Amino acid sequence: MSDDVRHWHASPKSAVGFLVHAGTMDLNAMGPRRNLSMPGLSATVGEQIAALERVAGKNVAARIKRVPDPTIIGIVSGWPRDFVTDRALKLGFTTAEKTFDDIIRIHIEDELGGKFAA
């Protein structure tokens, strides 16, 4: 996968917050348009790996084996790169993480109990 192809991300913690808000909000505020793009951030694979190295160290990032898979590349190449989320923000959906470093830190804390094999 090319390091310059961007994709949209938010942590699972943010996604759960979006779902909770959606389940408790006044749907009349949405009007007839019921689809929304949630807040997040756009990052390349290279930026994700660099963030992993910053947060978890070079030894962790060195475990990544970059093996291009044409089938996966074909699927991912059709994914959106960026979104405008103004409408979701106006409806009270909180902002997501500002950096991929934050997403990694949240994963380490929430999913790994704050510990990982360095």
ROZA-361009 format. One record per atom (N, C-alpha, C): residue number from 1; x, y negated, z negated. Coordinates in steps of 0.001 Angstrom, whole numbers. Last residue first. Layout:
N
{rec NUM; {X; Y; Z}},
...
END
This chain:
118
{rec 118; {7445; 4212; -24575}},
{rec 118; {8340; 3300; -23862}},
{rec 118; {9441; 4115; -23226}},
{rec 117; {4331; 5233; -24858}},
{rec 117; {5672; 5823; -24751}},
{rec 117; {6553; 4915; -23908}},
{rec 116; {2396; 3065; -26960}},
{rec 116; {2639; 3744; -25688}},
{rec 116; {4067; 4251; -25689}},
{rec 115; {-180; 1667; -29003}},
{rec 115; {1077; 2393; -28872}},
{rec 115; {1189; 3018; -27487}},
{rec 114; {-2692; 636; -29376}},
{rec 114; {-1555; -261; -29562}},
{rec 114; {-195; 383; -29358}},
{rec 113; {-4498; 2586; -28685}},
{rec 113; {-4320; 2286; -30091}},
{rec 113; {-3097; 1414; -30372}},
{rec 112; {-5029; 2848; -26047}},
{rec 112; {-3869; 3582; -26544}},
{rec 112; {-3575; 3288; -28012}},
{rec 111; {-7260; 1276; -25488}},
{rec 111; {-7245; 2681; -25040}},
{rec 111; {-6115; 3509; -25644}},
{rec 110; {-6823; -1271; -26685}},
{rec 110; {-8126; -602; -26743}},
{rec 110; {-8063; 886; -26439}},
{rec 109; {-4018; -1881; -26286}},
{rec 109; {-4684; -2002; -27579}},
{rec 109; {-5950; -1139; -27660}},
{rec 108; {-3574; -1333; -23576}},
{rec 108; {-2716; -737; -24601}},
{rec 108; {-3406; -765; -25956}},
{rec 107; {-5578; -2946; -22399}},
{rec 107; {-5581; -1488; -22223}},
{rec 107; {-4754; -808; -23315}},
{rec 106; {-4664; -5481; -23166}},
{rec 106; {-5973; -5006; -23652}},
{rec 106; {-6052; -3489; -23520}},
{rec 105; {-2261; -5543; -21706}},
{rec 105; {-2244; -5636; -23178}},
{rec 105; {-3556; -5115; -23772}},
{rec 104; {-3284; -5448; -19074}},
{rec 104; {-2433; -4364; -19582}},
{rec 104; {-2408; -4372; -21104}},
{rec 103; {-4660; -7875; -18994}},
{rec 103; {-5392; -6622; -18761}},
{rec 103; {-4588; -5440; -19305}},
{rec 102; {-2542; -9690; -19370}},
{rec 102; {-3611; -9586; -20367}},
{rec 102; {-4387; -8283; -20225}},
{rec 101; {-1152; -9302; -16980}},
{rec 101; {-489; -8977; -18251}},
{rec 101; {-1538; -8788; -19345}},
{rec 100; {-2818; -10429; -15178}},
{rec 100; {-2813; -8973; -15231}},
{rec 100; {-2075; -8496; -16477}},
{rec 99; {-4619; -13244; -16587}},
{rec 99; {-3435; -12616; -15996}},
{rec 99; {-3551; -11107; -16055}},
{rec 98; {-7068; -13928; -17600}},
{rec 98; {-6432; -14891; -16695}},
{rec 98; {-5205; -14298; -16000}},
{rec 97; {-10044; -11946; -17979}},
{rec 97; {-8651; -12226; -18258}},
{rec 97; {-8072; -13178; -17210}},
{rec 96; {-13177; -13631; -17423}},
{rec 96; {-12354; -12441; -17641}},
{rec 96; {-10932; -12889; -17952}},
{rec 95; {-15717; -15643; -18939}},
{rec 95; {-14590; -15457; -18031}},
{rec 95; {-13834; -14193; -18406}},
{rec 94; {-19081; -14500; -19430}},
{rec 94; {-17820; -15068; -19886}},
{rec 94; {-16719; -14843; -18855}},
{rec 93; {-22062; -15540; -18082}},
{rec 93; {-21092; -14455; -18097}},
{rec 93; {-19736; -15064; -18436}},
{rec 92; {-23867; -17663; -17838}},
{rec 92; {-23384; -17278; -19161}},
{rec 92; {-22451; -16090; -19214}},
{rec 91; {-24546; -18632; -15425}},
{rec 91; {-25548; -17794; -16088}},
{rec 91; {-25046; -17222; -17410}},
{rec 90; {-22247; -19852; -14590}},
{rec 90; {-23387; -20716; -14947}},
{rec 90; {-24462; -19931; -15695}},
{rec 89; {-20777; -17534; -13936}},
{rec 89; {-20350; -18377; -15058}},
{rec 89; {-21488; -19280; -15523}},
{rec 88; {-22207; -16675; -11686}},
{rec 88; {-22150; -15833; -12886}},
{rec 88; {-21745; -16655; -14108}},
{rec 87; {-21640; -18835; -9959}},
{rec 87; {-23028; -18531; -10338}},
{rec 87; {-23063; -17673; -11611}},
{rec 86; {-18832; -18723; -9603}},
{rec 86; {-19475; -19875; -10238}},
{rec 86; {-20878; -19556; -10745}},
{rec 85; {-17138; -16934; -8413}},
{rec 85; {-17968; -16453; -9519}},
{rec 85; {-18714; -17576; -10238}},
{rec 84; {-15949; -15730; -5482}},
{rec 84; {-16378; -16982; -6108}},
{rec 84; {-17397; -16574; -7165}},
{rec 83; {-13236; -13407; -5106}},
{rec 83; {-14647; -13719; -5250}},
{rec 83; {-14829; -15127; -5803}},
{rec 82; {-11054; -11401; -3079}},
{rec 82; {-11285; -12501; -4007}},
{rec 82; {-12782; -12798; -4042}},
{rec 81; {-11002; -9149; -1462}},
{rec 81; {-9746; -9646; -2040}},
{rec 81; {-9971; -10663; -3155}},
{rec 80; {-12948; -6132; -1042}},
{rec 80; {-12808; -7595; -1099}},
{rec 80; {-11526; -7999; -1829}},
{rec 79; {-11697; -3256; 775}},
{rec 79; {-12199; -3877; -446}},
{rec 79; {-12039; -5393; -392}},
{rec 78; {-10506; -2061; 2914}},
{rec 78; {-11821; -2652; 3127}},
{rec 78; {-12397; -3331; 1900}},
{rec 77; {-8205; -935; 1954}},
{rec 77; {-8056; -2077; 2859}},
{rec 77; {-9396; -2760; 3144}},
{rec 76; {-8987; 1312; 570}},
{rec 76; {-8703; 95; -182}},
{rec 76; {-8607; -1129; 726}},
{rec 75; {-9215; 3206; 2671}},
{rec 75; {-10349; 2874; 1800}},
{rec 75; {-10138; 1501; 1174}},
{rec 74; {-6638; 3252; 3781}},
{rec 74; {-7800; 2954; 4611}},
{rec 74; {-9009; 2542; 3794}},
{rec 73; {-5136; 4045; 1573}},
{rec 73; {-4887; 2729; 2163}},
{rec 73; {-6078; 2313; 3026}},
{rec 72; {-6116; 6648; 1304}},
{rec 72; {-6376; 5662; 252}},
{rec 72; {-6180; 4248; 797}},
{rec 71; {-5110; 7730; 3702}},
{rec 71; {-6541; 7780; 3401}},
{rec 71; {-6904; 6719; 2364}},
{rec 70; {-2286; 7341; 3527}},
{rec 70; {-3075; 6668; 4564}},
{rec 70; {-4584; 6664; 4289}},
{rec 69; {-490; 6644; 802}},
{rec 69; {-1457; 7648; 1242}},
{rec 69; {-2368; 6963; 2255}},
{rec 68; {2831; 6107; -342}},
{rec 68; {1682; 5647; 448}},
{rec 68; {811; 6819; 920}},
{rec 67; {4021; 6295; -3351}},
{rec 67; {3851; 7235; -2251}},
{rec 67; {2620; 6798; -1458}},
{rec 66; {5888; 5371; -5844}},
{rec 66; {5162; 4711; -4753}},
{rec 66; {5160; 5635; -3545}},
{rec 65; {5618; 6116; -9070}},
{rec 65; {6113; 6695; -7826}},
{rec 65; {5270; 6126; -6696}},
{rec 64; {6502; 4738; -12102}},
{rec 64; {5610; 4636; -10953}},
{rec 64; {6300; 5226; -9733}},
{rec 63; {8404; 4617; -14032}},
{rec 63; {7689; 5898; -13866}},
{rec 63; {6760; 5898; -12652}},
{rec 62; {9262; 2023; -14289}},
{rec 62; {10080; 2932; -13460}},
{rec 62; {9406; 4282; -13247}},
{rec 61; {7579; 940; -16183}},
{rec 61; {7352; 611; -14773}},
{rec 61; {8122; 1546; -13848}},
{rec 60; {8846; 2014; -18471}},
{rec 60; {7462; 2371; -18143}},
{rec 60; {7194; 2110; -16667}},
{rec 59; {11373; 799; -18371}},
{rec 59; {11260; 2266; -18387}},
{rec 59; {9855; 2727; -18003}},
{rec 58; {10850; -1976; -18523}},
{rec 58; {11342; -1389; -17272}},
{rec 58; {11187; 127; -17240}},
{rec 57; {7798; -2835; -20338}},
{rec 57; {9227; -2609; -20160}},
{rec 57; {9572; -1893; -18861}},
{rec 56; {5249; -3745; -20842}},
{rec 56; {5630; -2440; -21384}},
{rec 56; {7101; -2094; -21183}},
{rec 55; {5135; -6404; -19784}},
{rec 55; {4418; -6037; -21008}},
{rec 55; {4979; -4772; -21645}},
{rec 54; {6779; -6490; -17504}},
{rec 54; {6857; -7547; -18517}},
{rec 54; {6266; -7100; -19846}},
{rec 53; {5892; -4181; -16122}},
{rec 53; {7279; -4280; -16574}},
{rec 53; {7428; -5338; -17666}},
{rec 52; {3255; -4933; -15593}},
{rec 52; {3527; -3747; -16408}},
{rec 52; {4946; -3795; -16955}},
{rec 51; {3745; -7095; -13898}},
{rec 51; {3086; -7320; -15185}},
{rec 51; {3344; -6136; -16119}},
{rec 50; {4849; -5731; -11713}},
{rec 50; {5663; -6729; -12420}},
{rec 50; {5075; -7016; -13806}},
{rec 49; {2594; -4255; -10968}},
{rec 49; {3793; -3551; -11432}},
{rec 49; {4706; -4509; -12203}},
{rec 48; {911; -6352; -10175}},
{rec 48; {500; -5442; -11248}},
{rec 48; {1712; -4719; -11829}},
{rec 47; {2333; -7445; -8064}},
{rec 47; {2097; -8264; -9256}},
{rec 47; {1677; -7396; -10442}},
{rec 46; {2187; -5255; -6278}},
{rec 46; {3480; -5737; -6759}},
{rec 46; {3349; -6580; -8015}},
{rec 45; {-556; -5202; -5814}},
{rec 45; {73; -4066; -6485}},
{rec 45; {1430; -4488; -7048}},
{rec 44; {-1922; -8478; -6573}},
{rec 44; {-1377; -7474; -5664}},
{rec 44; {-824; -6311; -6483}},
{rec 43; {-4985; -9811; -7868}},
{rec 43; {-3570; -9458; -8021}},
{rec 43; {-3174; -8423; -6980}},
{rec 42; {-7411; -11977; -9142}},
{rec 42; {-6912; -11312; -7950}},
{rec 42; {-5423; -11053; -8128}},
{rec 41; {-9749; -11596; -11793}},
{rec 41; {-8546; -12180; -11226}},
{rec 41; {-8092; -11338; -10048}},
{rec 40; {-13085; -12529; -12745}},
{rec 40; {-11941; -11633; -12739}},
{rec 40; {-10723; -12363; -12225}},
{rec 39; {-16676; -12598; -13029}},
{rec 39; {-15353; -13205; -13153}},
{rec 39; {-14251; -12140; -13177}},
{rec 38; {-18806; -10901; -10634}},
{rec 38; {-18339; -11161; -11986}},
{rec 38; {-16967; -11825; -11976}},
{rec 37; {-21274; -11801; -8483}},
{rec 37; {-19865; -11427; -8535}},
{rec 37; {-19347; -11848; -9898}},
{rec 36; {-24600; -10529; -8416}},
{rec 36; {-23616; -11501; -8880}},
{rec 36; {-22211; -10935; -8708}},
{rec 35; {-27991; -10218; -7395}},
{rec 35; {-26608; -9754; -7328}},
{rec 35; {-25663; -10889; -7714}},
{rec 34; {-30555; -11195; -7349}},
{rec 34; {-30148; -10406; -8521}},
{rec 34; {-28721; -9890; -8446}},
{rec 33; {-32430; -13832; -6517}},
{rec 33; {-31128; -13234; -6169}},
{rec 33; {-30566; -12517; -7387}},
{rec 32; {-34672; -15018; -7681}},
{rec 32; {-34859; -13798; -6897}},
{rec 32; {-33539; -13110; -6498}},
{rec 31; {-33437; -16060; -10932}},
{rec 31; {-34250; -16246; -9749}},
{rec 31; {-34329; -14949; -8956}},
{rec 30; {-32024; -16100; -13264}},
{rec 30; {-31354; -15620; -12056}},
{rec 30; {-32138; -15948; -10791}},
{rec 29; {-33756; -16844; -15236}},
{rec 29; {-32697; -17793; -14888}},
{rec 29; {-31977; -17386; -13595}},
{rec 28; {-35250; -14594; -15672}},
{rec 28; {-35867; -15690; -14918}},
{rec 28; {-34823; -16707; -14473}},
{rec 27; {-33813; -13010; -17379}},
{rec 27; {-33713; -12739; -15950}},
{rec 27; {-34370; -13815; -15093}},
{rec 26; {-31955; -13832; -20018}},
{rec 26; {-33259; -14164; -19446}},
{rec 26; {-33154; -14011; -17929}},
{rec 25; {-29841; -11099; -21160}},
{rec 25; {-30104; -12449; -20649}},
{rec 25; {-31539; -12606; -20139}},
{rec 24; {-29091; -8588; -21934}},
{rec 24; {-29768; -9416; -22930}},
{rec 24; {-30170; -10794; -22407}},
{rec 23; {-27752; -7275; -19939}},
{rec 23; {-28859; -6584; -20594}},
{rec 23; {-29640; -7430; -21563}},
{rec 22; {-25714; -9047; -19326}},
{rec 22; {-26764; -8797; -18328}},
{rec 22; {-27984; -8151; -18971}},
{rec 21; {-24140; -8769; -21654}},
{rec 21; {-24787; -10049; -21353}},
{rec 21; {-25938; -9850; -20362}},
{rec 20; {-23326; -6115; -21301}},
{rec 20; {-24096; -6494; -22497}},
{rec 20; {-24833; -7805; -22235}},
{rec 19; {-21874; -6360; -18900}},
{rec 19; {-23065; -5501; -18980}},
{rec 19; {-23946; -5867; -20165}},
{rec 18; {-19783; -8065; -19676}},
{rec 18; {-20695; -8466; -18598}},
{rec 18; {-21987; -7662; -18674}},
{rec 17; {-18548; -6462; -21611}},
{rec 17; {-19146; -7743; -21999}},
{rec 17; {-20125; -8242; -20951}},
{rec 16; {-17618; -4458; -19937}},
{rec 16; {-18630; -4127; -20941}},
{rec 16; {-19319; -5403; -21422}},
{rec 15; {-15722; -5968; -18510}},
{rec 15; {-16854; -5352; -17806}},
{rec 15; {-17968; -4985; -18783}},
{rec 14; {-13873; -6585; -20531}},
{rec 14; {-14656; -7659; -19895}},
{rec 14; {-15884; -7092; -19210}},
{rec 13; {-12956; -3964; -20999}},
{rec 13; {-13535; -4748; -22093}},
{rec 13; {-14383; -5898; -21536}},
{rec 12; {-11804; -3259; -18576}},
{rec 12; {-13043; -2594; -18992}},
{rec 12; {-13744; -3347; -20127}},
{rec 11; {-10718; -6367; -17013}},
{rec 11; {-10530; -5230; -17921}},
{rec 11; {-11862; -4529; -18174}},
{rec 10; {-10785; -6925; -13521}},
{rec 10; {-11147; -7364; -14869}},
{rec 10; {-10966; -6145; -15753}},
{rec 9; {-9798; -7786; -10181}},
{rec 9; {-9681; -6994; -11403}},
{rec 9; {-10301; -7715; -12595}},
{rec 8; {-9423; -7508; -6664}},
{rec 8; {-10107; -8136; -7789}},
{rec 8; {-10096; -7224; -9004}},
{rec 7; {-6371; -7635; -4745}},
{rec 7; {-7630; -7005; -5136}},
{rec 7; {-8117; -7616; -6435}},
{rec 6; {-4217; -8347; -1938}},
{rec 6; {-4780; -8684; -3244}},
{rec 6; {-6095; -7928; -3482}},
{rec 5; {-1290; -7360; -457}},
{rec 5; {-2744; -7207; -396}},
{rec 5; {-3300; -7397; -1805}},
{rec 4; {1432; -7298; -634}},
{rec 4; {813; -8606; -445}},
{rec 4; {-707; -8540; -331}},
{rec 3; {2435; -4757; -815}},
{rec 3; {2474; -5578; -2025}},
{rec 3; {1789; -6926; -1856}},
{rec 2; {565; -2187; 753}},
{rec 2; {1374; -3392; 865}},
{rec 2; {1293; -4210; -417}},
{rec 1; {850; 1162; 0}},
{rec 1; {0; 0; 0}},
{rec 1; {895; -1224; 0}},
END
